[in-house]
Amino acid sequence: MTSLAEAFAQEMANYRAARRMLDKVAAWRALERAHILSQPVLTLHLKAHLEMLKYAFVTRDAREFLGQMTRLALAPFGSLTGRIPYGNTGRANVSAFQVMPIPDDLRAVLSSADS
């Protein structure tokens, strides 16, 4: 079984590979998946949002950049209060408070991390 840290690292590697290939859709998808995995661990959660912020800057996406600034500020409060919207992709195009379905493969990783 893949650990949470390993799965997060794999999604980040997928992001870097997609970015090298200039595949913006695949890069964001990998960052979203990394974000979903990161939610239970504050340090990983902040790292996911920081990477999203940097990618928004690189792609000159002002809306996403501002959304990531907000999410970086909110993530610690969500962790401290236990109010994490699990499954949320972490992007600025969805509410920071919206719970979303977790892909089955990521659910399996997250479930094993809970054990």
mmCIF file of the C-alpha atoms, coordinates in Angstrom:
data_MODEL
# 
_entry.id   MODEL 
# 
loop_
_atom_site.group_PDB 
_atom_site.id 
_atom_site.type_symbol 
_atom_site.label_atom_id 
_atom_site.label_alt_id 
_atom_site.label_comp_id 
_atom_site.label_asym_id 
_atom_site.label_entity_id 
_atom_site.label_seq_id 
_atom_site.pdbx_PDB_ins_code 
_atom_site.Cartn_x 
_atom_site.Cartn_y 
_atom_site.Cartn_z 
_atom_site.occupancy 
_atom_site.B_iso_or_equiv 
_atom_site.pdbx_formal_charge 
_atom_site.auth_seq_id 
_atom_site.auth_comp_id 
_atom_site.auth_asym_id 
_atom_site.auth_atom_id 
_atom_site.pdbx_PDB_model_num 
ATOM 1   C CA . MET A 1 1   ? 0.000   0.000  0.000   1.00 0.00 ? 1   MET A CA 1 
ATOM 2   C CA . THR A 1 2   ? 1.283   3.462  -0.908  1.00 0.00 ? 2   THR A CA 1 
ATOM 3   C CA . SER A 1 3   ? 1.754   5.851  1.997   1.00 0.00 ? 3   SER A CA 1 
ATOM 4   C CA . LEU A 1 4   ? 0.224   9.311  2.022   1.00 0.00 ? 4   LEU A CA 1 
ATOM 5   C CA . ALA A 1 5   ? 3.666   10.944 1.727   1.00 0.00 ? 5   ALA A CA 1 
ATOM 6   C CA . GLU A 1 6   ? 4.595   8.694  -1.207  1.00 0.00 ? 6   GLU A CA 1 
ATOM 7   C CA . ALA A 1 7   ? 1.318   9.383  -3.011  1.00 0.00 ? 7   ALA A CA 1 
ATOM 8   C CA . PHE A 1 8   ? 1.718   13.129 -2.455  1.00 0.00 ? 8   PHE A CA 1 
ATOM 9   C CA . ALA A 1 9   ? 5.300   12.995 -3.764  1.00 0.00 ? 9   ALA A CA 1 
ATOM 10  C CA . GLN A 1 10  ? 4.110   11.058 -6.825  1.00 0.00 ? 10  GLN A CA 1 
ATOM 11  C CA . GLU A 1 11  ? 1.455   13.652 -7.637  1.00 0.00 ? 11  GLU A CA 1 
ATOM 12  C CA . MET A 1 12  ? 4.036   16.419 -7.245  1.00 0.00 ? 12  MET A CA 1 
ATOM 13  C CA . ALA A 1 13  ? 6.333   14.504 -9.628  1.00 0.00 ? 13  ALA A CA 1 
ATOM 14  C CA . ASN A 1 14  ? 3.411   14.195 -12.061 1.00 0.00 ? 14  ASN A CA 1 
ATOM 15  C CA . TYR A 1 15  ? 2.912   17.960 -11.784 1.00 0.00 ? 15  TYR A CA 1 
ATOM 16  C CA . ARG A 1 16  ? 6.576   18.687 -12.535 1.00 0.00 ? 16  ARG A CA 1 
ATOM 17  C CA . ALA A 1 17  ? 6.554   16.307 -15.509 1.00 0.00 ? 17  ALA A CA 1 
ATOM 18  C CA . ALA A 1 18  ? 3.384   17.893 -16.931 1.00 0.00 ? 18  ALA A CA 1 
ATOM 19  C CA . ARG A 1 19  ? 4.837   21.352 -16.404 1.00 0.00 ? 19  ARG A CA 1 
ATOM 20  C CA . ARG A 1 20  ? 7.998   20.378 -18.303 1.00 0.00 ? 20  ARG A CA 1 
ATOM 21  C CA . MET A 1 21  ? 5.776   19.138 -21.140 1.00 0.00 ? 21  MET A CA 1 
ATOM 22  C CA . LEU A 1 22  ? 3.822   22.437 -21.018 1.00 0.00 ? 22  LEU A CA 1 
ATOM 23  C CA . ASP A 1 23  ? 0.646   20.457 -20.331 1.00 0.00 ? 23  ASP A CA 1 
ATOM 24  C CA . LYS A 1 24  ? -1.277  22.949 -18.221 1.00 0.00 ? 24  LYS A CA 1 
ATOM 25  C CA . VAL A 1 25  ? -4.354  20.718 -17.804 1.00 0.00 ? 25  VAL A CA 1 
ATOM 26  C CA . ALA A 1 26  ? -2.319  17.751 -16.540 1.00 0.00 ? 26  ALA A CA 1 
ATOM 27  C CA . ALA A 1 27  ? -0.230  20.030 -14.313 1.00 0.00 ? 27  ALA A CA 1 
ATOM 28  C CA . TRP A 1 28  ? -3.315  21.451 -12.591 1.00 0.00 ? 28  TRP A CA 1 
ATOM 29  C CA . ARG A 1 29  ? -4.901  17.998 -12.310 1.00 0.00 ? 29  ARG A CA 1 
ATOM 30  C CA . ALA A 1 30  ? -1.780  16.681 -10.529 1.00 0.00 ? 30  ALA A CA 1 
ATOM 31  C CA . LEU A 1 31  ? -1.733  19.702 -8.205  1.00 0.00 ? 31  LEU A CA 1 
ATOM 32  C CA . GLU A 1 32  ? -5.419  19.184 -7.410  1.00 0.00 ? 32  GLU A CA 1 
ATOM 33  C CA . ARG A 1 33  ? -4.806  15.522 -6.596  1.00 0.00 ? 33  ARG A CA 1 
ATOM 34  C CA . ALA A 1 34  ? -1.795  16.458 -4.450  1.00 0.00 ? 34  ALA A CA 1 
ATOM 35  C CA . HIS A 1 35  ? -4.015  18.974 -2.654  1.00 0.00 ? 35  HIS A CA 1 
ATOM 36  C CA . ILE A 1 36  ? -6.663  16.353 -1.883  1.00 0.00 ? 36  ILE A CA 1 
ATOM 37  C CA . LEU A 1 37  ? -3.987  14.066 -0.461  1.00 0.00 ? 37  LEU A CA 1 
ATOM 38  C CA . SER A 1 38  ? -2.409  16.893 1.528   1.00 0.00 ? 38  SER A CA 1 
ATOM 39  C CA . GLN A 1 39  ? -5.487  17.991 3.447   1.00 0.00 ? 39  GLN A CA 1 
ATOM 40  C CA . PRO A 1 40  ? -4.957  15.847 6.589   1.00 0.00 ? 40  PRO A CA 1 
ATOM 41  C CA . VAL A 1 41  ? -1.357  17.115 7.069   1.00 0.00 ? 41  VAL A CA 1 
ATOM 42  C CA . LEU A 1 42  ? -0.920  20.868 7.482   1.00 0.00 ? 42  LEU A CA 1 
ATOM 43  C CA . THR A 1 43  ? 2.664   20.991 6.192   1.00 0.00 ? 43  THR A CA 1 
ATOM 44  C CA . LEU A 1 44  ? 1.721   19.093 3.026   1.00 0.00 ? 44  LEU A CA 1 
ATOM 45  C CA . HIS A 1 45  ? -1.456  21.179 2.671   1.00 0.00 ? 45  HIS A CA 1 
ATOM 46  C CA . LEU A 1 46  ? 0.537   24.413 2.778   1.00 0.00 ? 46  LEU A CA 1 
ATOM 47  C CA . LYS A 1 47  ? 3.079   22.967 0.336   1.00 0.00 ? 47  LYS A CA 1 
ATOM 48  C CA . ALA A 1 48  ? 0.295   22.086 -2.118  1.00 0.00 ? 48  ALA A CA 1 
ATOM 49  C CA . HIS A 1 49  ? -1.130  25.610 -1.969  1.00 0.00 ? 49  HIS A CA 1 
ATOM 50  C CA . LEU A 1 50  ? 2.324   27.155 -2.289  1.00 0.00 ? 50  LEU A CA 1 
ATOM 51  C CA . GLU A 1 51  ? 2.964   25.136 -5.456  1.00 0.00 ? 51  GLU A CA 1 
ATOM 52  C CA . MET A 1 52  ? -0.450  26.178 -6.779  1.00 0.00 ? 52  MET A CA 1 
ATOM 53  C CA . LEU A 1 53  ? 0.401   29.813 -6.008  1.00 0.00 ? 53  LEU A CA 1 
ATOM 54  C CA . LYS A 1 54  ? 3.719   29.549 -7.843  1.00 0.00 ? 54  LYS A CA 1 
ATOM 55  C CA . TYR A 1 55  ? 2.109   27.864 -10.839 1.00 0.00 ? 55  TYR A CA 1 
ATOM 56  C CA . ALA A 1 56  ? -0.620  30.517 -10.975 1.00 0.00 ? 56  ALA A CA 1 
ATOM 57  C CA . PHE A 1 57  ? 2.127   33.141 -11.032 1.00 0.00 ? 57  PHE A CA 1 
ATOM 58  C CA . VAL A 1 58  ? 4.038   31.359 -13.797 1.00 0.00 ? 58  VAL A CA 1 
ATOM 59  C CA . THR A 1 59  ? 0.892   30.962 -15.890 1.00 0.00 ? 59  THR A CA 1 
ATOM 60  C CA . ARG A 1 60  ? -0.098  34.585 -15.179 1.00 0.00 ? 60  ARG A CA 1 
ATOM 61  C CA . ASP A 1 61  ? -3.463  33.575 -13.750 1.00 0.00 ? 61  ASP A CA 1 
ATOM 62  C CA . ALA A 1 62  ? -4.314  36.503 -11.462 1.00 0.00 ? 62  ALA A CA 1 
ATOM 63  C CA . ARG A 1 63  ? -7.595  34.997 -10.209 1.00 0.00 ? 63  ARG A CA 1 
ATOM 64  C CA . GLU A 1 64  ? -5.892  31.740 -9.266  1.00 0.00 ? 64  GLU A CA 1 
ATOM 65  C CA . PHE A 1 65  ? -2.974  33.607 -7.692  1.00 0.00 ? 65  PHE A CA 1 
ATOM 66  C CA . LEU A 1 66  ? -5.301  35.624 -5.445  1.00 0.00 ? 66  LEU A CA 1 
ATOM 67  C CA . GLY A 1 67  ? -7.306  32.498 -4.623  1.00 0.00 ? 67  GLY A CA 1 
ATOM 68  C CA . GLN A 1 68  ? -4.154  30.679 -3.562  1.00 0.00 ? 68  GLN A CA 1 
ATOM 69  C CA . MET A 1 69  ? -3.061  33.599 -1.376  1.00 0.00 ? 69  MET A CA 1 
ATOM 70  C CA . THR A 1 70  ? -6.405  33.331 0.421   1.00 0.00 ? 70  THR A CA 1 
ATOM 71  C CA . ARG A 1 71  ? -6.165  29.557 0.752   1.00 0.00 ? 71  ARG A CA 1 
ATOM 72  C CA . LEU A 1 72  ? -2.650  29.753 2.165   1.00 0.00 ? 72  LEU A CA 1 
ATOM 73  C CA . ALA A 1 73  ? -4.044  32.023 4.873   1.00 0.00 ? 73  ALA A CA 1 
ATOM 74  C CA . LEU A 1 74  ? -7.101  29.808 5.538   1.00 0.00 ? 74  LEU A CA 1 
ATOM 75  C CA . ALA A 1 75  ? -5.425  26.383 5.590   1.00 0.00 ? 75  ALA A CA 1 
ATOM 76  C CA . PRO A 1 76  ? -3.967  26.659 9.120   1.00 0.00 ? 76  PRO A CA 1 
ATOM 77  C CA . PHE A 1 77  ? -7.327  27.750 10.539  1.00 0.00 ? 77  PHE A CA 1 
ATOM 78  C CA . GLY A 1 78  ? -9.078  24.841 8.856   1.00 0.00 ? 78  GLY A CA 1 
ATOM 79  C CA . SER A 1 79  ? -6.565  22.431 10.354  1.00 0.00 ? 79  SER A CA 1 
ATOM 80  C CA . LEU A 1 80  ? -6.803  23.951 13.827  1.00 0.00 ? 80  LEU A CA 1 
ATOM 81  C CA . THR A 1 81  ? -10.603 23.888 13.842  1.00 0.00 ? 81  THR A CA 1 
ATOM 82  C CA . GLY A 1 82  ? -10.960 20.535 12.065  1.00 0.00 ? 82  GLY A CA 1 
ATOM 83  C CA . ARG A 1 83  ? -13.044 22.166 9.337   1.00 0.00 ? 83  ARG A CA 1 
ATOM 84  C CA . ILE A 1 84  ? -11.295 20.801 6.265   1.00 0.00 ? 84  ILE A CA 1 
ATOM 85  C CA . PRO A 1 85  ? -13.510 20.448 3.164   1.00 0.00 ? 85  PRO A CA 1 
ATOM 86  C CA . TYR A 1 86  ? -12.198 17.013 2.228   1.00 0.00 ? 86  TYR A CA 1 
ATOM 87  C CA . GLY A 1 87  ? -12.024 16.253 -1.465  1.00 0.00 ? 87  GLY A CA 1 
ATOM 88  C CA . ASN A 1 88  ? -11.828 19.941 -2.344  1.00 0.00 ? 88  ASN A CA 1 
ATOM 89  C CA . THR A 1 89  ? -9.447  20.456 -5.259  1.00 0.00 ? 89  THR A CA 1 
ATOM 90  C CA . GLY A 1 90  ? -7.977  23.601 -3.742  1.00 0.00 ? 90  GLY A CA 1 
ATOM 91  C CA . ARG A 1 91  ? -8.443  25.709 -6.867  1.00 0.00 ? 91  ARG A CA 1 
ATOM 92  C CA . ALA A 1 92  ? -9.838  29.227 -7.016  1.00 0.00 ? 92  ALA A CA 1 
ATOM 93  C CA . ASN A 1 93  ? -12.648 28.057 -9.322  1.00 0.00 ? 93  ASN A CA 1 
ATOM 94  C CA . VAL A 1 94  ? -14.380 26.281 -6.398  1.00 0.00 ? 94  VAL A CA 1 
ATOM 95  C CA . SER A 1 95  ? -15.392 27.500 -2.963  1.00 0.00 ? 95  SER A CA 1 
ATOM 96  C CA . ALA A 1 96  ? -12.668 26.983 -0.380  1.00 0.00 ? 96  ALA A CA 1 
ATOM 97  C CA . PHE A 1 97  ? -15.368 25.495 1.874   1.00 0.00 ? 97  PHE A CA 1 
ATOM 98  C CA . GLN A 1 98  ? -16.955 23.019 -0.576  1.00 0.00 ? 98  GLN A CA 1 
ATOM 99  C CA . VAL A 1 99  ? -16.632 19.319 0.231   1.00 0.00 ? 99  VAL A CA 1 
ATOM 100 C CA . MET A 1 100 ? -16.133 17.348 -2.983  1.00 0.00 ? 100 MET A CA 1 
ATOM 101 C CA . PRO A 1 101 ? -16.000 13.671 -3.933  1.00 0.00 ? 101 PRO A CA 1 
ATOM 102 C CA . ILE A 1 102 ? -12.608 12.038 -3.407  1.00 0.00 ? 102 ILE A CA 1 
ATOM 103 C CA . PRO A 1 103 ? -11.348 9.929  -6.341  1.00 0.00 ? 103 PRO A CA 1 
ATOM 104 C CA . ASP A 1 104 ? -11.389 6.243  -5.424  1.00 0.00 ? 104 ASP A CA 1 
ATOM 105 C CA . ASP A 1 105 ? -7.616  5.750  -5.740  1.00 0.00 ? 105 ASP A CA 1 
ATOM 106 C CA . LEU A 1 106 ? -6.938  8.715  -3.445  1.00 0.00 ? 106 LEU A CA 1 
ATOM 107 C CA . ARG A 1 107 ? -9.633  7.579  -1.001  1.00 0.00 ? 107 ARG A CA 1 
ATOM 108 C CA . ALA A 1 108 ? -7.783  4.267  -0.629  1.00 0.00 ? 108 ALA A CA 1 
ATOM 109 C CA . VAL A 1 109 ? -4.540  6.096  0.224   1.00 0.00 ? 109 VAL A CA 1 
ATOM 110 C CA . LEU A 1 110 ? -6.288  8.428  2.655   1.00 0.00 ? 110 LEU A CA 1 
ATOM 111 C CA . SER A 1 111 ? -8.121  5.523  4.310   1.00 0.00 ? 111 SER A CA 1 
ATOM 112 C CA . SER A 1 112 ? -4.888  3.631  4.874   1.00 0.00 ? 112 SER A CA 1 
ATOM 113 C CA . ALA A 1 113 ? -3.325  6.788  6.354   1.00 0.00 ? 113 ALA A CA 1 
ATOM 114 C CA . ASP A 1 114 ? -6.171  6.961  8.890   1.00 0.00 ? 114 ASP A CA 1 
ATOM 115 C CA . SER A 1 115 ? -5.468  3.424  10.112  1.00 0.00 ? 115 SER A CA 1 
# 
